[in-house]
Amino acid sequence: MPTALYLFCLARGGRVPTLAGTGISGHEILVTKDFFGVTAVVCEVAQDDFAGPSAETQLQDLGWVGPRAVRHEQVIEEVMGYSPVFPARFGALFYSAESLARLVELNLELINGFLDEVTDNEEWSVKGSVSKTKAVAEIFSDKLKSAAGGLSSLPPGIRYFKERQIRAEADKQLTSWVRKACNAVADELVAYSTKSRQRKVISLPKEEGEREAVVNWAFLVNSSRVREFVNLVNDANARRSAGGLFFECSGPWPPYSFCPSLRMESVA
């Protein structure tokens, strides 16, 4: 059966020792290969597992993909304990050591530059969600406070209709209110990070009720500032959750969000 090299990540040459555990499916041997001063962490797999007709079915099967995706992350996170990493996406295959060596050679400056950039930095994820009910109530409450003086002198019937108008305005302003509040939090977090990226917003699971995902950020944070950064997210959540905005922080993660694209020409 034809085999291929499954790539987990690239790291500094000479930094990664013999790794514990197995490869991607639980029985392969983890191997390090050095090319041009860069270490590739790989294992040997059957080509049919990740490429070809049979692989198409397997890659749609969560029961097959799930444990392997977890193992992919585990290996990269172990390597992160020894070196900055350039993480590979799940399922990255090379049909020979020579083809992997050519990729590294072709992108050597880019790879080393990225490893320099992420040295002593960690990727942290911050996701934001909104409870529309709470947020509209917060906007409505603020507007009522602003209009309290004028409303108090109105007859009850007219006051009722004015309050309904104010609530309708609160509904219309929800999107801009959420955007403004999230931008304010983002500005605070950017000040404590090296780099930031906006990522695709992923819908929340049904058990989150009426909350709706609104932002999904990735931040590259210097290791010396991680505690301050996490505290800042927690503070933002504490200040804004009563008004319907919630922020969750997780990490550190392999720096996928900041990886540059590698040139693939001439790689067989």
C-alpha positions in Angstrom: 0.0 0.0 0.0 1.5 3.4 -1.0 2.5 5.6 1.9 2.9 9.3 2.5 4.3 11.7 5.1 1.6 13.4 7.2 2.9 16.8 8.4 1.9 18.2 11.8 4.1 21.3 11.9 7.4 22.9 11.2 9.7 24.1 14.0 13.2 25.4 14.7 15.9 22.9 13.7 17.4 21.0 16.6 14.9 22.0 19.2 12.4 19.1 19.1 13.4 15.9 21.0 11.9 12.5 20.4 8.2 12.9 21.0 6.0 10.8 23.1 2.9 9.0 21.8 1.9 7.9 18.4 1.0 9.5 15.1 -2.3 10.6 13.6 -4.3 7.4 14.0 -2.8 6.0 17.1 -0.3 3.5 15.9 2.3 5.4 13.6 5.7 6.5 15.0 6.2 10.2 15.3 9.4 11.3 13.4 11.3 14.5 13.1 13.1 15.4 9.9 15.4 18.3 9.4 15.5 20.3 6.2 17.6 23.5 5.8 17.6 24.2 9.6 13.9 23.6 9.9 12.4 20.5 11.7 9.3 18.9 10.2 7.3 16.7 12.6 5.7 13.9 10.6 4.4 10.4 10.6 4.0 7.8 7.8 0.4 7.1 6.8 -1.3 5.1 4.1 -2.1 7.5 1.2 -5.6 6.1 0.9 -6.4 7.4 4.4 -6.2 11.0 3.3 -6.3 11.1 -0.5 -8.4 9.4 -3.1 -12.0 8.1 -3.3 -12.0 6.1 -0.1 -10.6 9.1 1.8 -13.5 11.3 0.7 -15.9 9.1 2.6 -13.7 8.9 5.7 -13.2 12.7 5.8 -16.9 13.2 6.0 -17.2 10.8 9.0 -16.9 12.7 12.3 -16.2 9.5 14.1 -13.1 8.9 11.9 -12.0 12.6 11.7 -12.6 13.6 15.3 -9.9 11.5 17.1 -7.4 12.3 14.4 -8.1 16.0 14.6 -7.6 15.9 18.3 -4.3 14.0 17.9 -3.2 16.5 15.3 -3.6 19.3 17.8 -2.0 17.3 20.7 1.2 16.8 18.7 1.5 20.4 17.7 0.9 21.6 21.3 3.6 19.2 22.5 6.0 20.7 20.0 5.1 24.2 21.1 6.7 23.3 24.5 10.1 23.2 22.7 9.9 25.6 19.8 7.7 28.2 18.0 5.7 26.3 15.4 4.4 26.8 11.9 1.3 24.5 12.2 0.1 22.5 9.2 -3.6 22.1 8.5 -5.2 18.8 9.2 -4.6 16.3 6.4 -1.4 17.8 5.0 0.3 15.1 3.0 3.6 14.8 1.2 4.4 11.8 -1.0 8.1 11.8 -0.2 10.6 13.4 2.1 12.1 15.1 -1.0 8.8 16.9 -1.8 8.5 18.1 1.7 12.2 19.3 1.6 11.4 21.2 -1.6 8.5 23.0 0.1 10.7 24.0 3.0 13.5 25.2 0.6 11.1 27.2 -1.5 9.6 29.0 1.5 12.6 29.0 3.8 12.7 32.7 4.4 8.9 32.9 4.9 9.0 30.0 7.4 11.9 31.4 9.4 10.3 34.8 9.4 7.1 33.4 10.8 8.9 31.4 13.5 10.7 34.6 14.5 7.3 36.4 14.7 5.6 33.9 16.9 8.6 33.4 19.3 7.4 34.2 22.8 3.9 34.9 21.4 0.7 32.9 21.8 -2.5 32.8 19.8 -5.7 33.5 21.9 -9.2 33.3 20.7 -11.9 35.8 21.8 -15.5 35.1 20.8 -18.4 37.5 21.4 -22.1 36.8 21.5 -25.2 38.9 22.2 -28.6 38.3 23.8 -30.8 40.5 21.7 -33.4 40.6 24.4 -31.0 41.9 27.0 -29.3 44.2 24.6 -32.5 45.9 23.4 -33.6 46.3 27.0 -30.2 48.0 27.8 -30.6 50.4 24.9 -34.2 51.1 25.8 -33.3 51.7 29.5 -30.5 54.2 28.5 -32.9 56.0 26.2 -35.6 56.2 28.9 -33.1 57.7 31.3 -32.1 60.4 28.7 -35.8 61.2 28.0 -37.0 60.9 31.6 -37.4 64.7 32.1 -39.6 65.2 29.1 -41.6 62.0 29.6 -42.5 62.7 33.2 -44.6 65.8 32.3 -46.7 64.0 29.6 -50.2 62.6 30.1 -50.1 58.8 30.6 -51.5 58.0 27.2 -49.1 60.1 25.3 -46.2 58.9 27.5 -47.2 55.3 26.6 -46.9 55.9 22.9 -43.6 57.8 23.3 -42.2 54.9 25.2 -43.3 52.6 22.4 -41.5 54.8 19.9 -38.4 54.7 22.0 -38.5 50.9 22.2 -38.9 50.7 18.4 -35.8 53.0 18.1 -33.9 50.6 20.4 -34.8 47.7 18.2 -33.5 49.5 15.1 -30.3 50.6 16.9 -29.3 47.1 18.1 -26.9 46.3 15.2 -25.0 49.6 15.4 -25.0 49.4 19.3 -23.5 45.9 19.1 -20.9 46.9 16.5 -19.9 50.0 18.6 -19.6 48.0 21.8 -17.5 45.2 20.2 -15.2 47.7 18.5 -14.6 49.3 21.8 -13.6 45.9 23.3 -11.5 45.1 20.3 -9.6 48.4 20.7 -8.8 47.5 24.3 -7.5 44.1 23.4 -5.5 45.2 20.4 -3.5 47.5 22.7 -2.4 44.3 24.6 -1.6 42.2 21.6 1.1 41.9 18.9 -1.4 41.2 16.1 -5.0 40.5 15.6 -7.3 38.9 13.0 -11.1 38.8 12.5 -12.2 35.2 11.8 -15.4 33.7 10.4 -18.2 34.0 13.0 -19.5 30.5 13.8 -23.1 30.0 14.9 -23.6 29.0 18.6 -25.0 25.6 19.5 -28.7 25.4 20.2 -28.1 25.0 24.0 -26.9 28.6 24.1 -30.6 29.7 23.7 -31.3 33.0 22.1 -27.7 34.2 22.1 -26.2 34.9 18.7 -22.5 34.9 17.8 -21.3 38.3 16.7 -17.5 38.4 16.7 -14.7 35.9 16.5 -11.2 37.3 16.9 -7.7 35.9 17.1 -5.0 37.7 18.9 -1.2 37.1 19.0 -0.2 37.9 22.6 3.3 38.1 24.0 3.7 35.5 26.7 4.5 38.2 29.3 1.1 39.9 28.8 -1.2 36.9 28.6 -2.5 37.3 32.2 -3.3 41.0 31.6 -4.9 40.1 28.3 -7.1 37.4 29.8 -8.1 39.7 32.7 -9.0 42.4 30.2 -11.4 40.0 28.5 -12.9 38.9 31.8 -13.4 42.6 32.8 -15.1 43.3 29.5 -17.4 40.4 30.0 -18.2 41.5 33.6 -18.9 45.1 32.4 -21.1 44.2 29.4 -22.8 40.9 30.2 -25.7 42.6 32.0 -26.4 44.5 28.8 -26.5 41.3 26.7 -22.9 41.1 25.4 -20.7 38.2 26.4 -17.1 37.5 25.7 -15.2 34.2 26.0 -11.4 33.8 25.8 -9.5 30.5 25.1 -5.9 29.5 24.4 -3.1 29.3 23.9 -3.6 27.7 20.4 -1.2 26.9 17.6 -0.9 30.2 15.6 -3.1 29.1 12.6 -4.7 32.5 12.3 -1.5 34.2 11.5 0.2 31.6 9.2 1.2 33.0 5.8 0.4 30.9 2.7 3.3 28.8 1.4 4.2 28.7 -2.2 3.4 25.3 -3.6 4.9 25.5 -7.1 7.5 22.9 -7.9 6.4 20.7 -5.0 5.5 17.2 -6.2 
